[in-house]
Structure formats: C-alpha cells, structure tokens
Amino acid sequence: MLSVHMLPGKKELLAAALAVATAFGGMTGTAQPASAKTHEVEMTAIEQDVVIEGNGAMYKAWTFNGQFPGPVVRVTEGDTIKFTLHNPKTNTYPHAMDFHAAEIDFLKNYRAINAGETITYTFVAKKPGVFFYHCGAPPMIQHVARGMFGAIVVDPKNAKAWPKADREYVLVQSELFKNPDDVPAMFDRKFDHIVFNGGIFKYHPFVTGGKPLQAKPGERVRVYFVNAGPNEFSSFHPIGEIWDNVYESGNPANKLSGVQTYVVGPGSAATFDVIVESAGAYPLVTHSLTGALRGAIAVLVASPDAKPAPLMPHTPWKVEIPQTEITPPAQ
C-alpha cells in the first residue's frame, strides 16, 4: 500500500504530464522549433513593360509585383510560408507559381489560375539554401522568358553553419528574346541577350545606365545565384578572383572551396563567397562568353567608401535618359 507522503503532488503530476506531452509531440513530429515563424507572402501577376537596357529600351514582360525578376523572398529553415498569388482580371493570360523550396503536390498547388482568380497554399521551408521560383503556366518556357521568376533564400537555422557574410547580393541569370511572343525561337535557343536581374549590362559601370555592385576590400561578399534559364547553363566566374567557397543549392552542407568557375544549370542555384583583398574592379560573369558579351557581366567594385546596398540593387531598373543639350545659335 502506498503511503500518503509518497503520493505525487500537483506540481509533480503537472511536470510528468508536460514531459509525456513533450515526448509524444517529438515522436509524432508535430513539435516545431520555438523560433520557427509563419510568413504571409503575396504576389500579383502583372503584365507590363519594364526597362531592360540603359538606353531606356522596354520589354513586354510578365512579372510578379511589376518586378523583373520578382521580389526576393527570405525566410529561415523550418519557417512556414503561406503564399497567395493574385491574377488580376485586367491581365490576359493564366499564371501560376512554383517554389523550388517547397515539397508539396504540384497538381494542386502549382496549377495555373485565370485572370480574376487567386490561389493560396502553404509550405514549410525544410531545407536551407537559395532556390528558384517561377510561373509554371503553359507554355512555361514563355512565362519564364518573359520575366516571371525570382529567388527565395532560406537561411540555415544554425547561423554558424557557415561564415558570416559582410555583404550579400542576389543575382538571377536569364535569357532575353527581343520578340517575347516568338515561342519557337525560345525552343530553338535563339536568345538575343543573357542578363543578370533583368537588365543588359545592368551592373556594368562603363555602359550607359549601368551601376556596379559595391564592396569594401576585405569584406566577405556572398552572392546568391539563381539560373532562371529557360535553357542556357551558366558558368559563373569572378574575373581577377577565385570563389573562396561555393555551396551547391546554397546549402551549407554542400561546400566546395577554392573554385575558379562553377556551372549552374537552368532551374538550379548556388551560393558563392568571395573575399576581395584589394581595391579594384572584379567582373562576375558567365564564362560562356556568348552570354557574357551579350549582357551577363556584373562588375564588383571594391573600394573603402563602398555604400550599403540592397540584396537586388536597381530592381526594378529606373533608367534616367540623358537629355541632349541644344546650344542656341549665335545672334
């Protein structure tokens, strides 16, 4: 017979109940990290012209939120994303959204919606890295070529999984076709330009309208790189430097060191670290030269007075067209 003084009190019973609940929660996988967050992300498909060149040339794009590429989504490993896509009735075409960071049924969630419709779905960003997102409506090759893509960065839950970056940029490579209605040309790979972040030589300071990426000597610059394609491979290389670290798909577990050039296929991504020791200009290019010389050069300028910059500078690209000064005739 159990004596009265051996019976557990209320505090002990409560502690035991909490322990059992915690144990069963862990076994069923329902418990989430205390730090996990839920992010409500909304985007609107907007069919509109955007600037693609420093001379003010426009492109009949299809976009997310009017940007080419779409806005950067940034979360932490384990976070939940509740995503909503709006396709306004003012649009003409069906649109969709495919997140490569998600692990969900594509037939249900990535289906195309018509103008005037909205779709919402939820996913957990289970793996760290940098991932591609894009419209998946048919013909998908055209929706990607017209600008419906972007990057989602999923930071590792353990910030010490890799070195801390002093400066970060997102670069998305894609092909431009002068006639965005020429779908056969897209299938035949007859692109006119290859660009970073939707602009021809957008980050080349020696080209009209171009501005460099900035850094200070000695800073660790981290580039989250996505290849939107739709067809061409990128051979990403820092002229005058060597990648200190390359992380396949941006996952800290997939680390390479001392890499001169790294191939990123269409629909894939990688994260690149470089430490520029001295001041100067260091072009970041695809070493597939037909692409680099047709627009895919981003110059990283290292100087002590480098200013802070956003993840995706000059997006959307607002180009100031220089006005020609007219001298009045002599009287």
ABEGO torsion letter per residue (X at the ends): XBBAAABBBAAAAAAAAAAAAAAAAAAAGABBBAABBBBBBBBBBBBBBBBABAAGBBBBBBBBGGBOBBBBBBBBBGBBBBBBBBBBAABABBBBBBBAABBBBAAAAABBBBBGBBBBBBBBBABBEBBBBBBABOBAAAAAAAGBBBBBBBBBABAAABBBBABBBBBBBBBBBABAABAAAAAAGBBABBBBGGBBGAABAABBGBBBBBBBBGBBBBBBBBBAOAABBBBBBBBGBBBABBBBGGBAABBBBGBABBBBBBGBBBBBBBBBABBEBBBBBBABAAAAAAGBBBBBBBBAABBBBBABBGOBBBBBBBBBBBBBBBX
